Amino acid sequence: MGSGKTFLGNILAKNMKINSIDLDNFLEGKERIEINKIFNEKGEGYFRNKENKYLLELINNKNSSIISCGGGTPFFLNNMQIMNKKGITIYLKRDTGFLYNYLSKSCLKRPVFDRLKSKENFINHFLEREFFYLKSKLIINCDNFLSSEGIIQNIKHQLYDYRFKK
């Protein structure tokens, strides 16, 4: 949440000349309802089931794509295992203090973040999820770079190494 998955995914996809898909946007389009409304009206369980359904739809598509999933996606319904089996997963690792400050200032509605209330709750929540993030095939420490271009170059280098030195 707030690590730059969609932003960086779009840049990387353009650079690689493949599709970029944001799972949350895809879900909203299919369901014709905003994620905040799904959380408020139908609950997180309903959302996670739909998220899993559309994740499977996207990763079973034969077209090469970069799929930017939500911060909770890897944590639920064996999604991390499924993503690792079907593709190359990338964890955009960022400092939790940076993420909290960024999300606190964001005007975007984020139902999970909004219910956490405090920095301590956010950090505990993040650490619980990070166990799954660390199962990614590639881990990019974004704090080591001053620009998105540096992060993209690092991702490309790690992708090359992963593909050809396996």
Backbone as a printed PyTorch tensor [residue, N CA C, xyz], in Angstrom:
tensor([[[  0.8440,  -1.1750,   0.0000],
         [  0.0000,   0.0000,   0.0000],
         [  0.8920,   1.2410,   0.0000]],

        [[  0.8090,   1.9970,  -1.0990],
         [  1.5570,   3.2390,  -1.1760],
         [  2.9990,   3.1040,  -1.6300]],

        [[  3.4020,   1.9090,  -2.0490],
         [  4.8020,   1.6970,  -2.4390],
         [  5.0990,   2.1510,  -3.8610]],

        [[  4.0610,   2.3950,  -4.6410],
         [  4.2600,   2.8210,  -6.0290],
         [  4.0540,   1.7120,  -7.0430]],

        [[  3.3250,   0.6680,  -6.6580],
         [  3.1450,  -0.4900,  -7.5440],
         [  2.5470,  -0.0990,  -8.8890]],

        [[  1.4610,   0.6390,  -8.8680],
         [  0.7950,   1.0040, -10.1210],
         [  1.6300,   1.9930, -10.9230]],

        [[  2.1500,   3.0060, -10.2740],
         [  2.9610,   4.0150, -10.9490],
         [  4.1780,   3.3700, -11.6190]],

        [[  4.9390,   2.6030, -10.8560],
         [  6.1330,   1.9530, -11.3870],
         [  5.7790,   0.8420, -12.3740]],

        [[  4.6920,   0.1310, -12.1070],
         [  4.2370,  -0.9140, -13.0340],
         [  3.9160,  -0.3470, -14.3980]],

        [[  3.2650,   0.8230, -14.4270],
         [  2.9460,   1.4690, -15.7020],
         [  4.2060,   1.8680, -16.4570]],

        [[  5.1700,   2.4250, -15.7530],
         [  6.4290,   2.8270, -16.3970],
         [  7.1620,   1.6010, -16.9290]],

        [[  7.2580,   0.5610, -16.1080],
         [  7.9640,  -0.6520, -16.5140],
         [  7.2760,  -1.3070, -17.7130]],

        [[  5.9600,  -1.3770, -17.6930],
         [  5.2170,  -1.9910, -18.7990],
         [  5.4380,  -1.2170, -20.0990]],

        [[  5.3950,   0.0920, -20.0090],
         [  5.6380,   0.9190, -21.2020],
         [  7.0480,   0.6730, -21.7220]],

        [[  7.9930,   0.6150, -20.8170],
         [  9.3940,   0.3680, -21.1530],
         [  9.5760,  -0.9970, -21.8220]],

        [[  8.8230,  -1.9900, -21.3510],
         [  8.9360,  -3.3560, -21.8680],
         [  7.9580,  -3.6380, -23.0060]],

        [[  7.1070,  -2.6420, -23.3150],
         [  6.1050,  -2.7640, -24.3800],
         [  5.1220,  -3.9160, -24.1370]],

        [[  4.6230,  -3.9760, -22.8970],
         [  3.5910,  -4.9440, -22.5420],
         [  2.4730,  -4.2180, -21.7870]],

        [[  1.3930,  -4.9250, -21.5270],
         [  0.2410,  -4.3490, -20.8280],
         [  0.5310,  -4.1390, -19.3500]],

        [[ -0.1080,  -3.1150, -18.7960],
         [ -0.0790,  -2.8660, -17.3630],
         [ -1.5200,  -2.8400, -16.8710]],

        [[ -1.7780,  -3.6170, -15.8320],
         [ -3.1410,  -3.7140, -15.3000],
         [ -3.0860,  -3.5150, -13.7880]],

        [[ -3.8860,  -2.5960, -13.2880],
         [ -4.0410,  -2.4130, -11.8540],
         [ -5.2150,  -3.2880, -11.4200]],

        [[ -4.9580,  -4.2400, -10.5490],
         [ -5.9880,  -5.1920, -10.1320],
         [ -7.1890,  -4.4970,  -9.4980]],

        [[ -6.9450,  -3.4850,  -8.6630],
         [ -8.0630,  -2.7740,  -8.0320],
         [ -8.9390,  -2.0850,  -9.0780]],

        [[ -8.3160,  -1.4230, -10.0490],
         [ -9.0880,  -0.7590, -11.1100],
         [ -9.8480,  -1.7720, -11.9580]],

        [[ -9.2110,  -2.8990, -12.2390],
         [ -9.8400,  -3.9650, -13.0120],
         [-11.0790,  -4.4750, -12.2690]],

        [[-10.9310,  -4.7150, -10.9710],
         [-12.0360,  -5.1880, -10.1390],
         [-13.1790,  -4.1740, -10.1170]],

        [[-12.8460,  -2.9050,  -9.9360],
         [-13.8860,  -1.8660,  -9.9270],
         [-14.6430,  -1.8380, -11.2500]],

        [[-13.9280,  -1.9780, -12.3500],
         [-14.5760,  -1.9860, -13.6580],
         [-15.4910,  -3.1780, -13.8480]],

        [[-15.0500,  -4.3370, -13.4200],
         [-15.8530,  -5.5510, -13.5560],
         [-17.0880,  -5.5220, -12.6520]],

        [[-16.9060,  -5.0330, -11.4320],
         [-17.9960,  -5.0100, -10.4660],
         [-18.8670,  -3.7610, -10.5780]],

        [[-18.3500,  -2.7580, -11.2790],
         [-19.0510,  -1.4790, -11.4450],
         [-19.3810,  -0.8160, -10.1090]],

        [[-18.4020,  -0.8970,  -9.2190],
         [-18.5490,  -0.2770,  -7.9030],
         [-17.1490,   0.0120,  -7.3610]],

        [[-17.0020,   1.1070,  -6.6370],
         [-15.7120,   1.4650,  -6.0590],
         [-15.3600,   0.5280,  -4.9030]],

        [[-14.0730,   0.3220,  -4.7270],
         [-13.6030,  -0.5830,  -3.6740],
         [-14.0780,  -0.1240,  -2.2950]],

        [[-14.0610,   1.1810,  -2.0440],
         [-14.5470,   1.6730,  -0.7470],
         [-15.9850,   1.2530,  -0.5020]],

        [[-16.8100,   1.3190,  -1.5320],
         [-18.2150,   0.9140,  -1.3800],
         [-18.3220,  -0.5910,  -1.1530]],

        [[-17.4870,  -1.3640,  -1.8380],
         [-17.5000,  -2.8160,  -1.6210],
         [-17.1720,  -3.1150,  -0.1600]],

        [[-16.1140,  -2.4970,   0.3670],
         [-15.7370,  -2.7000,   1.7660],
         [-16.8710,  -2.2950,   2.7010]],

        [[-17.4570,  -1.1330,   2.4430],
         [-18.5050,  -0.6120,   3.3260],
         [-19.8110,  -1.3830,   3.2350]],

        [[-20.1870,  -1.7980,   2.0340],
         [-21.4990,  -2.4190,   1.8330],
         [-21.4790,  -3.9490,   1.8850]],

        [[-20.3710,  -4.5470,   1.4420],
         [-20.3420,  -6.0050,   1.3320],
         [-19.2600,  -6.6580,   2.1870]],

        [[-18.3270,  -5.8600,   2.6920],
         [-17.3010,  -6.3710,   3.5890],
         [-16.0180,  -6.7860,   2.8960]],

        [[-14.9680,  -6.8920,   3.7190],
         [-13.6560,  -7.2310,   3.1800],
         [-13.6150,  -8.6550,   2.6260]],

        [[-14.3300,  -9.5830,   3.2430],
         [-14.3420, -10.9640,   2.7500],
         [-14.8510, -11.0540,   1.3290]],

        [[-15.9430, -10.3440,   1.0610],
         [-16.5020, -10.3030,  -0.3000],
         [-15.4640,  -9.7280,  -1.2610]],

        [[-14.8200,  -8.6180,  -0.8550],
         [-13.8100,  -7.9920,  -1.6990],
         [-12.6660,  -8.9630,  -1.9900]],

        [[-12.1680,  -9.6540,  -0.9670],
         [-11.0320, -10.5590,  -1.1550],
         [-11.3810, -11.7210,  -2.0830]],

        [[-12.5980, -12.2120,  -2.0150],
         [-13.0210, -13.2700,  -2.9330],
         [-13.0620, -12.7670,  -4.3750]],

        [[-13.5820, -11.5770,  -4.5690],
         [-13.6200, -10.9820,  -5.9180],
         [-12.2120, -10.6790,  -6.4120]],

        [[-11.3740, -10.1880,  -5.5190],
         [ -9.9870,  -9.8880,  -5.8650],
         [ -9.2900, -11.1590,  -6.3630]],

        [[ -9.4900, -12.2600,  -5.6540],
         [ -8.9050, -13.5420,  -6.0450],
         [ -9.4410, -13.9990,  -7.3950]],

        [[-10.7390, -13.8700,  -7.5960],
         [-11.3670, -14.2660,  -8.8640],
         [-10.7410, -13.5170, -10.0350]],

        [[-10.6090, -12.1990,  -9.9060],
         [-10.0880, -11.4010, -11.0160],
         [ -8.5770, -11.5510, -11.1630]],

        [[ -7.8680, -11.8020, -10.0720],
         [ -6.4420, -12.0960, -10.1660],
         [ -6.2380, -13.3540, -11.0050]],

        [[ -7.0090, -14.4010, -10.7140],
         [ -6.9050, -15.6480, -11.4780],
         [ -7.2450, -15.4190, -12.9440]],

        [[ -8.2690, -14.6200, -13.2050],
         [ -8.6430, -14.3100, -14.5850],
         [ -7.4750, -13.6410, -15.3210]],

        [[ -6.8430, -12.6930, -14.6680],
         [ -5.7470, -11.9560, -15.3060],
         [ -4.4920, -12.8140, -15.4910]],

        [[ -4.1220, -13.5850, -14.4830],
         [ -2.8780, -14.3410, -14.6190],
         [ -3.0340, -15.5730, -15.4930]],

        [[ -4.2500, -16.0210, -15.7210],
         [ -4.4640, -17.1480, -16.6250],
         [ -4.5970, -16.7010, -18.0770]],

        [[ -4.6260, -15.3890, -18.2930],
         [ -4.6250, -14.8310, -19.6380],
         [ -3.2340, -15.0750, -20.2230]],

        [[ -3.1590, -15.4190, -21.4710],
         [ -1.8740, -15.7650, -22.0990],
         [ -1.0330, -14.5430, -22.4700]],

        [[ -1.5860, -13.3340, -22.4120],
         [ -0.8330, -12.1310, -22.7630],
         [  0.1070, -11.7400, -21.6290]],

        [[  1.3220, -11.3380, -22.0020],
         [  2.2610, -10.8470, -20.9980],
         [  1.7620,  -9.5250, -20.4410]],

        [[  1.7420,  -9.4070, -19.1340],
         [  1.2560,  -8.1920, -18.4740],
         [  1.9790,  -7.9910, -17.1550]],

        [[  2.0030,  -6.7560, -16.7520],
         [  2.4040,  -6.4290, -15.3920],
         [  1.1230,  -6.1550, -14.6400]],

        [[  0.9010,  -6.9020, -13.5860],
         [ -0.3140,  -6.7450, -12.7810],
         [  0.0970,  -6.1200, -11.4510]],

        [[ -0.4270,  -4.9410, -11.1900],
         [ -0.1830,  -4.2660,  -9.9150],
         [ -1.3270,  -4.6390,  -8.9880]],

        [[ -1.0090,  -5.4300,  -7.9760],
         [ -2.0580,  -5.8680,  -7.0580],
         [ -2.0830,  -4.9610,  -5.8320]],

        [[ -3.1400,  -5.0560,  -5.0780],
         [ -3.2550,  -4.2860,  -3.8550],
         [ -2.3260,  -4.8250,  -2.7830]],

        [[ -2.0690,  -4.0240,  -1.7620],
         [ -1.1620,  -4.4170,  -0.6900],
         [ -1.6240,  -5.6380,   0.0810]],

        [[ -2.9120,  -5.9230,   0.0820],
         [ -3.4260,  -7.0840,   0.8010],
         [ -3.5200,  -8.3410,  -0.0340]],

        [[ -3.4160,  -8.2010,  -1.3460],
         [ -3.6060,  -9.3480,  -2.2400],
         [ -2.7400, -10.5460,  -1.8710]],

        [[ -1.4290, -10.3790,  -1.6540],
         [ -0.5880, -11.5510,  -1.3580],
         [ -0.9430, -12.2620,  -0.0530]],

        [[ -1.6490, -11.5810,   0.8120],
         [ -1.9400, -12.0480,   2.1660],
         [ -3.1380, -13.0070,   2.2230]],

        [[ -3.9500, -13.0320,   1.1720],
         [ -5.2170, -13.7650,   1.2210],
         [ -5.2990, -14.8800,   0.1700]],

        [[ -6.0270, -15.9440,   0.5200],
         [ -6.4690, -17.0000,  -0.3910],
         [ -5.3720, -17.6090,  -1.2620]],

        [[ -4.2020, -17.8290,  -0.7120],
         [ -3.0700, -18.4130,  -1.4520],
         [ -2.6640, -17.5960,  -2.6710]],

        [[ -3.0060, -16.3140,  -2.6830],
         [ -2.6810, -15.4800,  -3.8360],
         [ -1.1790, -15.4000,  -4.0870]],

        [[ -0.3830, -15.3210,  -3.0340],
         [  1.0600, -15.2130,  -3.2200],
         [  1.6040, -16.4690,  -3.8870]],

        [[  1.1490, -17.6100,  -3.4440],
         [  1.5710, -18.8780,  -4.0330],
         [  1.1440, -18.9460,  -5.4980]],

        [[ -0.0570, -18.5220,  -5.7910],
         [ -0.5710, -18.5240,  -7.1630],
         [  0.2530, -17.5830,  -8.0440]],

        [[  0.5270, -16.3770,  -7.5450],
         [  1.2880, -15.4060,  -8.3280],
         [  2.7070, -15.8980,  -8.5900]],

        [[  3.3270, -16.5120,  -7.5790],
         [  4.6790, -17.0380,  -7.7600],
         [  4.7110, -18.1880,  -8.7590]],

        [[  3.6620, -18.9810,  -8.7850],
         [  3.6000, -20.1110,  -9.7240],
         [  3.4310, -19.6240, -11.1590]],

        [[  2.6710, -18.5670, -11.3460],
         [  2.3120, -18.1090, -12.6940],
         [  3.2070, -17.0120, -13.2500]],

        [[  3.9770, -16.3380, -12.4030],
         [  4.7560, -15.2160, -12.9110],
         [  5.9400, -14.8750, -12.0290]],

        [[  6.5000, -13.7230, -12.2910],
         [  7.6280, -13.2190, -11.5100],
         [  7.0880, -12.1310, -10.5880]],

        [[  7.0640, -12.4010,  -9.3160],
         [  6.5440, -11.4480,  -8.3460],
         [  7.6540, -10.5070,  -7.8880]],

        [[  7.2710,  -9.2560,  -7.6650],
         [  8.2210,  -8.2340,  -7.2530],
         [  7.6630,  -7.5180,  -6.0250]],

        [[  8.4690,  -7.4590,  -4.9920],
         [  8.1120,  -6.7130,  -3.7830],
         [  8.8670,  -5.3930,  -3.8170]],

        [[  8.1330,  -4.2870,  -3.8540],
         [  8.7160,  -2.9510,  -3.8050],
         [  8.8280,  -2.5560,  -2.3360]],

        [[  9.9610,  -2.8580,  -1.7530],
         [ 10.1750,  -2.6610,  -0.3120],
         [ 10.4660,  -1.1920,  -0.0210]],

        [[  9.7300,  -0.6510,   0.9370],
         [  9.9290,   0.7330,   1.3720],
         [  9.8800,   0.7950,   2.9000]],

        [[ 10.5130,   1.8010,   3.4340],
         [ 10.5070,   2.0450,   4.8720],
         [  9.0740,   2.2690,   5.3570]],

        [[  8.7010,   1.6240,   6.4660],
         [  7.3270,   1.7370,   6.9640],
         [  6.9830,   3.1690,   7.3910]],

        [[  7.9430,   3.8990,   7.9260],
         [  7.7010,   5.2950,   8.2960],
         [  7.3960,   6.1420,   7.0780]],

        [[  8.1390,   5.9200,   6.0040],
         [  7.8880,   6.6240,   4.7430],
         [  6.4820,   6.3120,   4.2400]],

        [[  6.1240,   5.0210,   4.2280],
         [  4.8060,   4.6230,   3.7430],
         [  3.6890,   5.2510,   4.5740]],

        [[  3.8420,   5.2160,   5.8910],
         [  2.8090,   5.7870,   6.7570],
         [  2.6350,   7.2820,   6.4870]],

        [[  3.7410,   8.0080,   6.4040],
         [  3.6620,   9.4490,   6.1470],
         [  3.0470,   9.7310,   4.7890]],

        [[  3.4350,   8.9700,   3.7830],
         [  2.8840,   9.1520,   2.4400],
         [  1.3770,   8.8950,   2.4390]],

        [[  0.9640,   7.7880,   3.0280],
         [ -0.4520,   7.4340,   3.0430],
         [ -1.2800,   8.4050,   3.8830]],

        [[ -0.6980,   8.9160,   4.9550],
         [ -1.4020,   9.8810,   5.8110],
         [ -1.7230,  11.1700,   5.0620]],

        [[ -0.8540,  11.5450,   4.1340],
         [ -1.0380,  12.7840,   3.3750],
         [ -1.8420,  12.5850,   2.0950]],

        [[ -2.0560,  11.3410,   1.7110],
         [ -2.7600,  11.0350,   0.4670],
         [ -4.2430,  11.3660,   0.5870]],

        [[ -4.8060,  11.8620,  -0.4960],
         [ -6.2430,  12.1460,  -0.4920],
         [ -7.0480,  10.9570,  -1.0180]],

        [[ -6.3660,   9.8810,  -1.4150],
         [ -7.0600,   8.6880,  -1.8800],
         [ -7.6970,   7.9620,  -0.6970]],

        [[ -8.8690,   7.4210,  -0.9300],
         [ -9.5380,   6.6160,   0.0910],
         [ -8.9600,   5.2110,   0.0550]],

        [[ -8.4630,   4.7550,   1.1890],
         [ -7.8950,   3.4130,   1.3070],
         [ -8.5400,   2.7590,   2.5230]],

        [[ -9.5090,   1.8760,   2.2970],
         [-10.2830,   1.3370,   3.4240],
         [ -9.4490,   0.6410,   4.4940]],

        [[ -8.4350,  -0.0870,   4.1080],
         [ -7.6260,  -0.7890,   5.1120],
         [ -6.8050,   0.2140,   5.9100]],

        [[ -6.1450,   1.1350,   5.2370],
         [ -5.3420,   2.1420,   5.9270],
         [ -6.2260,   3.0070,   6.8330]],

        [[ -7.3790,   3.4030,   6.3300],
         [ -8.2670,   4.2860,   7.0850],
         [ -8.7240,   3.6790,   8.4060]],

        [[ -8.8260,   2.3700,   8.4670],
         [ -9.2950,   1.7540,   9.7150],
         [ -8.1680,   1.5100,  10.7210]],

        [[ -6.9130,   1.6590,  10.3070],
         [ -5.7920,   1.3820,  11.2090],
         [ -5.5720,   2.4820,  12.2490]],

        [[ -5.8910,   3.7210,  11.8950],
         [ -5.9040,   4.8700,  12.8080],
         [ -4.5410,   5.4030,  13.2510]],

        [[ -3.6080,   4.5470,  13.6490],
         [ -2.3390,   5.0500,  14.1990],
         [ -1.1440,   4.4710,  13.4460]],

        [[ -0.0100,   5.1470,  13.6050],
         [  1.2300,   4.6780,  12.9890],
         [  1.6090,   3.3040,  13.5420]],

        [[  1.4440,   3.1130,  14.8340],
         [  1.7710,   1.8200,  15.4530],
         [  0.9250,   0.6940,  14.8510]],

        [[ -0.3780,   0.9290,  14.6900],
         [ -1.2540,  -0.0760,  14.0800],
         [ -0.8410,  -0.3550,  12.6390]],

        [[ -0.4920,   0.7170,  11.9120],
         [ -0.0600,   0.5510,  10.5270],
         [  1.1980,  -0.3170,  10.4480]],

        [[  2.1860,  -0.0080,  11.2820],
         [  3.4470,  -0.7610,  11.2510],
         [  3.2080,  -2.2240,  11.6250]],

        [[  2.3940,  -2.4930,  12.6340],
         [  2.0820,  -3.8770,  13.0100],
         [  1.3750,  -4.6090,  11.8790]],

        [[  0.4310,  -3.9270,  11.2490],
         [ -0.3120,  -4.4930,  10.1190],
         [  0.6490,  -4.8100,   8.9670]],

        [[  1.5340,  -3.8720,   8.6810],
         [  2.5020,  -4.0450,   7.6050],
         [  3.4290,  -5.2330,   7.8860]],

        [[  3.9420,  -5.3140,   9.1030],
         [  4.8650,  -6.3970,   9.4420],
         [  4.1910,  -7.7650,   9.3360]],

        [[  2.9160,  -7.8220,   9.6450],
         [  2.1530,  -9.0630,   9.5030],
         [  2.0910,  -9.4780,   8.0260]],

        [[  1.8850,  -8.5070,   7.1640],
         [  1.7980,  -8.7950,   5.7280],
         [  3.1640,  -9.0230,   5.0910]],

        [[  4.1890,  -8.3920,   5.6430],
         [  5.5020,  -8.4690,   5.0060],
         [  6.0080,  -9.9090,   4.9060]],

        [[  5.5890, -10.7650,   5.7920],
         [  5.9500, -12.1790,   5.7200],
         [  5.6330, -12.7320,   4.3300]],

        [[  4.4950, -12.3370,   3.7820],
         [  4.0900, -12.7960,   2.4490],
         [  4.8310, -12.0410,   1.3510]],

        [[  5.0260, -10.7400,   1.5340],
         [  5.7560,  -9.9580,   0.5290],
         [  7.1530, -10.5230,   0.3090]],

        [[  7.7850, -10.9730,   1.3830],
         [  9.1560, -11.4860,   1.3010],
         [  9.2470, -12.8140,   0.5530]],

        [[  8.1140, -13.4030,   0.2060],
         [  8.0890, -14.6180,  -0.6090],
         [  8.1810, -14.2850,  -2.0990]],

        [[  8.2220, -12.9950,  -2.4350],
         [  8.3340, -12.5730,  -3.8320],
         [  9.6360, -13.0750,  -4.4270]],

        [[  9.6230, -13.2910,  -5.7240],
         [ 10.8260, -13.7550,  -6.4100],
         [ 11.8940, -12.6720,  -6.4580]],

        [[ 11.4850, -11.4210,  -6.5700],
         [ 12.4210, -10.2990,  -6.5810],
         [ 12.0250,  -9.3130,  -5.4900]],

        [[ 13.0090,  -8.8080,  -4.7860],
         [ 12.7770,  -7.7900,  -3.7600],
         [ 13.5900,  -6.5630,  -4.1420]],

        [[ 12.8960,  -5.4640,  -4.3620],
         [ 13.5350,  -4.2160,  -4.7650],
         [ 13.4720,  -3.2570,  -3.5900]],

        [[ 14.6300,  -2.9090,  -3.0230],
         [ 14.6560,  -1.9520,  -1.9240],
         [ 14.5950,  -0.5440,  -2.5130]],

        [[ 13.4050,   0.0070,  -2.5740],
         [ 13.1690,   1.3030,  -3.2110],
         [ 13.8060,   2.4640,  -2.4470]],

        [[ 14.1100,   2.2760,  -1.1870],
         [ 14.7150,   3.3390,  -0.3820],
         [ 16.1410,   3.6570,  -0.8250]],

        [[ 16.7480,   2.7560,  -1.6100],
         [ 18.1160,   2.9620,  -2.0780],
         [ 18.2030,   3.8510,  -3.3150]],

        [[ 17.0570,   4.2870,  -3.8450],
         [ 17.0400,   5.0430,  -5.0900],
         [ 16.3750,   6.3900,  -4.9010]],

        [[ 16.8830,   7.3870,  -5.5910],
         [ 16.3280,   8.7360,  -5.4950],
         [ 15.2730,   9.0050,  -6.5500]],

        [[ 15.1800,   8.1440,  -7.5630],
         [ 14.2350,   8.4080,  -8.6500],
         [ 13.5210,   7.1270,  -9.0700]],

        [[ 12.3700,   7.3090,  -9.7110],
         [ 11.6470,   6.1510, -10.2430],
         [ 12.4610,   5.4810, -11.3430]],

        [[ 13.2420,   6.2680, -12.0970],
         [ 14.0770,   5.6890, -13.1510],
         [ 15.1060,   4.7210, -12.5620]],

        [[ 15.6720,   5.0790, -11.4150],
         [ 16.6250,   4.1910, -10.7460],
         [ 15.9700,   2.8920, -10.3090]],

        [[ 14.7540,   2.9870,  -9.7950],
         [ 14.0220,   1.7890,  -9.3760],
         [ 13.7330,   0.9100, -10.5830]],

        [[ 13.2730,   1.5240, -11.6810],
         [ 12.9520,   0.7690, -12.9000],
         [ 14.2010,   0.0630, -13.4370]],

        [[ 15.3220,   0.7570, -13.4630],
         [ 16.5630,   0.1410, -13.9410],
         [ 16.9450,  -1.0390, -13.0550]],

        [[ 16.7840,  -0.8950, -11.7450],
         [ 17.0870,  -1.9880, -10.8330],
         [ 16.1680,  -3.1780, -11.0710]],

        [[ 14.8850,  -2.9090, -11.2820],
         [ 13.9250,  -3.9890, -11.5700],
         [ 14.3420,  -4.7080, -12.8500]],

        [[ 14.6690,  -3.9500, -13.8940],
         [ 15.0600,  -4.5540, -15.1690],
         [ 16.3130,  -5.4210, -15.0090]],

        [[ 17.2860,  -4.9430, -14.2600],
         [ 18.4990,  -5.7300, -14.0230],
         [ 18.1790,  -7.0150, -13.2660]],

        [[ 17.3490,  -6.9010, -12.2300],
         [ 17.0090,  -8.0950, -11.4550],
         [ 16.1680,  -9.0720, -12.2720]],

        [[ 15.2680,  -8.5370, -13.1260],
         [ 14.4830,  -9.4150, -14.0030],
         [ 15.4030, -10.1740, -14.9620]],

        [[ 16.3510,  -9.4730, -15.5280],
         [ 17.3040, -10.1080, -16.4390],
         [ 18.0620, -11.2080, -15.7090]],

        [[ 18.5920, -10.8800, -14.5390],
         [ 19.3350, -11.8690, -13.7590],
         [ 18.4650, -13.0650, -13.4160]],

        [[ 17.2150, -12.8180, -13.0420],
         [ 16.3150, -13.8910, -12.6580],
         [ 16.0290, -14.8130, -13.8510]],

        [[ 15.7440, -14.2200, -14.9880],
         [ 15.3860, -14.9890, -16.1680],
         [ 16.5550, -15.7800, -16.7510]],

        [[ 17.7320, -15.1790, -16.7880],
         [ 18.8280, -15.7710, -17.5330],
         [ 19.9100, -16.4120, -16.6800]],

        [[ 19.8240, -16.2460, -15.3880],
         [ 20.8120, -16.8700, -14.5190],
         [ 20.1840, -17.8920, -13.5920]],

        [[ 18.9750, -18.2540, -13.9130],
         [ 18.2050, -19.1960, -13.0940],
         [ 18.7830, -20.5780, -13.1410]]])
